[in-house]
Amino acid sequence: MAEEGGTVLYRIDYDSLALLRSDSREGSFPNVFPAAASALTRETKPPGDVGVVNLGTPVTNSSLAEFTGAWWRLSFPLNIGNLGDLSGNAGFAVTVALCWRGNSFYAGIMPPGGVMGEGLTMSGVLGFTAKTMTLAPEDCGEGEPAAYNLCFTGIALKLLKLALPPSGGVSLVIRGSRNGISWKAIYVKT
């Protein structure tokens, strides 16, 4: 705090900000989905440059062109499981990122090590792509969401340059509720 000409100025020490436990609104993402906010980060590079990929939500995302200069990201890491024996049981986690700058809002996802559209390397020659990713509340008919569904559609598993499945489409739904995380995969043959 400093005084200049009778005006009191406050400066924020961004390195000292911390997340404190507080009550969240009933039915809100942090209150329903079993992922806790882990970091509040002040960014100066555009979201795409720090690994944030578009995540479709019922709230319309602002244009990325609005994210110039400083903006904020609240991160919710989500451990999806492991990749099995092929990867030495390495864990697979993504981060849901809620970004804002003034009145601009952008929901994104931060896949580990890459951008989903271009492919994500999971273990050496094994990769994963998804055409679209969405996060949506699941209404239980009582006005408040019972769960949130994180959906990946158009999934392909890539081994070197070979895509599996070669035709058709795979979707993965990760359902997060107060009871924990569950998932289901769906294959549609074309």
N, C-alpha and C positions, 0 to 999 in steps of 0.2 A: 504494500500500500504506500502511495506517495501523494503528497499534496502539491498542486501546482496552481497558484493564483486563487486559492480558496476552493478549488475543485479537488475532490478526493478521487484518485485513480486506483483501480484494482487491476492486477495482472494475474492471469491464471498460470500456474506452474503445471504445464501439461504432463510433465514427467512424474508428478506426484498424485495425479488423479487415480482414484481407486473405485472399484465397484463395491457397494455396500448392499447387504441383504435388505430388501424392502418388500412390502406386499405388492403383488401385481393384480391387475383387474381380473375378476373371475372370467374364465373363458379365453383369456389372452394366451398368445403363443407360449410365453415363459411359464404360465401357470398350468398349462395342459401338457405340452410336449416335454418329455423328460430330457431336456438339454438345458443346462444352466449357462447363463452369460459368463464368459470367461475373460473378456477383455473389451475395453473401450479404447479405441485407437483413433488418434487424430492423423489423418492422411493428407498428403499434398499432391500425390500423383493420382491420375484418373483411376476409377475402380478397376478397369480392365488391366491396367499396368501393375496392380498389386494382386492379381489373380482372382478377382471377383467376376463371376459369370452370371448372366441373367437368370433369375429364378422367377417364373411366372407366379403371380399371386392375385387374389381378388382385388387388391389395391393396385391401381395402375402405376407402374414405375415411371419416374421422371426420365427425361432424356439424359443420357450420359454426358451430353454437351454442357449440362448445368453443373457438372461436378468439376469445375475448375477452381484452382486455389485450394484452401483448406476445407476439409469435410470430415465427418465422423463415421466410424464403423463400430457397431456392437456385434461381437462374435459369439455364436453358439456352437461349439464343437459337438459333433455327433459321431460316436463310435458305432459303425454299422456292423462290425464283426471282424473276422479275419478272412484271408484269401485261401486258407487251407494249406495242405502239405506242399503244394506246388511252390508256394512262396515262403516256406518255413514258418507258416502260421503268422505272417506279418499282419498287423492290424490294418484295417481300412477305415478311415475316418474322413468326413467332410465337415465343413464349417458353414452354417447358415449365417449370412452376413446382412445385417440391417444397416443401411447407409443413409445418411441425410446431410444436407447442407441447406440451412435456412428452411424454406418450405418445400424443398426438393427431397423426394424419398426414392430409394432404390433398394429392392430386395435382391440378394444374390446368393450364390453358393460358391464356396472356395474348395474345389477338389484338390486333393493332395498332389502336388507335382505337375499340374498341367491344366489345360482348358479342355472341358468335355467334348466340345464340337470337333476339335482337332485330334482327340484321342488322349487318353490318360494311361500312362504306363503304370501298370500295377506291379510287375515283377519281370525285369529283363525284357524278354521278347513278348510277354503277355500284356495286352492293352484292352481298353474299354472305351466305348463311345456312347453317347446318348444324344438323340436329336433335340429333345425338349426336357426341361425340368420344371416342375411346378410344386408349389406348396399351397394347400387349401384346407380350410377347416371342414370337419365332418360334422354335420348337424345331427343331433339326436332328437330333434323335434321339440326341445325345451327352450329354444332360444340361444343357448350357449353351446359352443362346440364341445363335443365329447372327446374329440381327437383331432390331430392334424395329420394329413397325408402328404408325404414327400414322394412325388412320382417322377420316375425316369422313364421316358418312352423312346422307342426306336433304338433300343440297346443292341449293341453288337460287341461280342468278345473277339478280339483280334490276336491271332497268333502269327507273328511276322506280318505278312500282308494278307493273310487269309481271314475273312470275316465269318464268324459263326453266330447265328445261323446264316447260311448264304442267301436265303430268301425268308420272307416272313418277318415278323416283328416280335420283339420281346419287350415287355414293360415290367418295371419293378416298382412296387408300392411299399414304402416304409411308413407304417402307421405308428404314431407316437401318441400315447394317452397317459393319464395318471398311473395306469397299471404297468407301464413300460413300453418297450418297442417290440413290434412284430412286423413281419414282412410277407409279401407274396409276390411271386413272379408269374407272368402270364405270357404264353406264346400263341401268336396268331399266325397260322400258316397261310401264305398267299399263293 
